[in-house]
Amino acid sequence: MAGPGLGKLQEWRRSTSAWQLRWKVVTRGCSLTSSTMVYYVRFLKSPRIQKHKADSISVSALICLTTDLGDSFLADDVDLAVTLVVDRTNTVLQQRTIRWQAGKRELGISLGPFRPPPSNQAVVLGIGAAGGSTSRSSRPHRQADNLLDRGGVPPVISGWSTPFGGSQPALAEKLVERRFSLQNQPDLRVWEETGNSIARHIWDAALASVICLQRATGGRAPAMPFLQGLLQTKNSNPLNVVELGAGCGIVGIALAELRPRCSVLLTDLPEVHEIVARNIASASPARKSVIDFRTLDWDAEYPEAVCSGEIDLILISDCTYNADSVPSLVRVLDVLVQGSPDAVVLVALKRRHESEAVFFDLMDAAAFGTLDRDTVPLPSSCAGEDPPVENIEVYAFGRRGRTHGGLRPQEKRSHSP
Ligand SMILES: C[S@@+](CC[C@H](N)C(=O)[O-])C[C@H]1O[C@@H](n2cnc3c(N)ncnc32)[C@H](O)[C@@H]1O
C-alpha cells in the first residue's frame, strides 16, 4: 500500500459494509451497527463562541456519534452531558443534558446566552454519555472515560474541544481530545483530528491495547502472562518499546504513562507527525519514561537501526486491516526481531475482513508463535438477544526458539480464527 489515502479508506469502507451486512444476517436481525460498536463523539462543526449585547455569550457546535471507521452512527437513544468549563481551572460554567436520538446523523449543541468567564479566559466544551446508555439520567459527565469500568471498551467515547474564546480564537480547532482515567496515574489525554484521516485518529483496537497494557502493568492480566511478566518483573529495568503504525500515539503514550523506565519510540508515516508531536508534548510519562517519534514507512527501504539497543516490546494496533500492506508490516517485524530475538510483539486487531487472516499465515511463516492471547469485548446493547460476539483480539507473539520463555507446544502456530 502506498499510504492510507482516502481512496483506500473508501475501498475499505465498501468491503466493510459488505462484511457488516453478512454479520447482520448471522446475528438474527440484531443490527451490528447499533449493538457492538464503540461510538466516538466527533465535532462536525467545531465549538464556537458568539458575543451578544449586554455582556453575554453563547456557544454552539455540531456533533455526531460515529464509529472509528466513521461509516455508521449510533442507532440508540443516549443522553449526553454537555459541559462547558473554563480552560485550565476546569470550573464548570454550563452543563446540560441533551438526547442523541436513534436515526440521527448529527446533533446541534447550543448553550447560553450566559455571562462570560472573568478575565477573558478561554473555555473548553466536553460531551460524553450522561449515564446509562438509554436512561434519562442527568448525572454529571465525568471528566474522563474509564477503560476498566465494564471489563471492556465503553460504548460512547467522550470528546473535548481545544480552548476557544477569551484570548484564543472564537472557533475551536478541528481537533478532539479523548480523556481516559488510568489507575494511579494522571488521565491519559490524546488529541485526534475530527476529519476522515485513517492515521490521525484513534481506532477501537487501540483502546483494547490500552486496556491490556493497564491490566498487565497492574498485574491483572491472567490471560497474558508473558506480557504481564515482561511489564511487571522487569518493572525496575529499562524497557525498550517500538510502536508501528502508531497513529496519534495513544497506545505507546499510555504505556509510557503506566510504566516507569520505559523508552517508547512511536513510528508511522510522516502525515501523523504534527498530531503525534502534540500528544507527546502534552503526555505525562511515568518516572524515567520517555516518548519519541520517528517516521517509519513499512514499504520504504528499511532503515538500518530503528532505535539503539535491543527492543523488548513492539506494539501494533489496528494495522492489519489492509491485506496489501501486511507483507511489508511482517517484513519490518521480521527485521526488527532479527536484532532483538526475545522481543514480544503485541498485536490488537478488530477483524473487519476475512483477508486479514493473511497476517497470521505470514507471522507463522516468519517463525512467530503465539505467547498470549486475549480478547477485549466491544460494548453490546442488543436487548433480548444473546450478546453478539464481536471482540478485539489481542495477541502477544514471540519468535520461536526465543531464549526468555518458550512457546507453549499447542500454540506454536500463530492463530487463525
Ligand atoms: C487504522 S490506523 C491505526 C492507528 C493506531 N495504531 C490506532 O490503533 O489508533 C493504521 C495506521 O497504520 C499506519 N500505516 C499504514 N500503512 C503504513 C506504512 N506503509 N508504513 C507505516 N505506517 C503505516 C497508518 O498511517 C495508520 O496510522
Ligand as a Chemical Component Dictionary entry (heavy atoms), coordinates in Angstrom:
data_LIG
# 
_chem_comp.id                   LIG 
_chem_comp.type                 NON-POLYMER 
_chem_comp.pdbx_formal_charge   0 
_chem_comp.three_letter_code    LIG 
# 
loop_
_chem_comp_atom.comp_id 
_chem_comp_atom.atom_id 
_chem_comp_atom.alt_atom_id 
_chem_comp_atom.type_symbol 
_chem_comp_atom.charge 
_chem_comp_atom.model_Cartn_x 
_chem_comp_atom.model_Cartn_y 
_chem_comp_atom.model_Cartn_z 
_chem_comp_atom.pdbx_ordinal 
LIG C1  C1  C 0  -6.057 2.107 11.435 1  
LIG S1  S1  S 1  -4.692 3.114 11.804 2  
LIG C2  C2  C 0  -4.285 2.629 13.443 3  
LIG C3  C3  C 0  -3.642 3.751 14.208 4  
LIG C4  C4  C 0  -3.332 3.425 15.668 5  
LIG N1  N1  N 0  -2.433 2.318 15.788 6  
LIG C5  C5  C 0  -4.617 3.131 16.417 7  
LIG O1  O1  O 0  -4.921 1.949 16.652 8  
LIG O2  O2  O -1 -5.311 4.079 16.805 9  
LIG C6  C6  C 0  -3.377 2.318 10.864 10 
LIG C7  C7  C 0  -2.051 3.044 10.966 11 
LIG O3  O3  O 0  -1.080 2.341 10.178 12 
LIG C8  C8  C 0  -0.299 3.323 9.508  13 
LIG N2  N2  N 0  0.271  2.770 8.270  14 
LIG C9  C9  C 0  -0.389 2.276 7.195  15 
LIG N3  N3  N 0  0.479  1.930 6.240  16 
LIG C10 C10 C 0  1.718  2.187 6.719  17 
LIG C11 C11 C 0  3.038  2.053 6.202  18 
LIG N4  N4  N 0  3.254  1.579 4.978  19 
LIG N5  N5  N 0  4.082  2.403 6.982  20 
LIG C12 C12 C 0  3.868  2.897 8.216  21 
LIG N6  N6  N 0  2.655  3.052 8.772  22 
LIG C13 C13 C 0  1.588  2.718 8.019  23 
LIG C14 C14 C 0  -1.279 4.435 9.192  24 
LIG O4  O4  O 0  -0.624 5.653 8.895  25 
LIG C15 C15 C 0  -2.119 4.465 10.458 26 
LIG O5  O5  O 0  -1.619 5.344 11.414 27 
# 
loop_
_chem_comp_bond.comp_id 
_chem_comp_bond.atom_id_1 
_chem_comp_bond.atom_id_2 
_chem_comp_bond.value_order 
_chem_comp_bond.pdbx_ordinal 
LIG C1  S1  SING 1  
LIG S1  C2  SING 2  
LIG S1  C6  SING 3  
LIG C2  C3  SING 4  
LIG C3  C4  SING 5  
LIG C4  N1  SING 6  
LIG C4  C5  SING 7  
LIG C5  O1  DOUB 8  
LIG C5  O2  SING 9  
LIG C6  C7  SING 10 
LIG C7  O3  SING 11 
LIG C7  C15 SING 12 
LIG O3  C8  SING 13 
LIG C8  N2  SING 14 
LIG C8  C14 SING 15 
LIG N2  C9  SING 16 
LIG N2  C13 SING 17 
LIG C9  N3  DOUB 18 
LIG N3  C10 SING 19 
LIG C10 C11 SING 20 
LIG C10 C13 DOUB 21 
LIG C11 N4  SING 22 
LIG C11 N5  DOUB 23 
LIG N5  C12 SING 24 
LIG C12 N6  DOUB 25 
LIG N6  C13 SING 26 
LIG C14 O4  SING 27 
LIG C14 C15 SING 28 
LIG C15 O5  SING 29 
# 
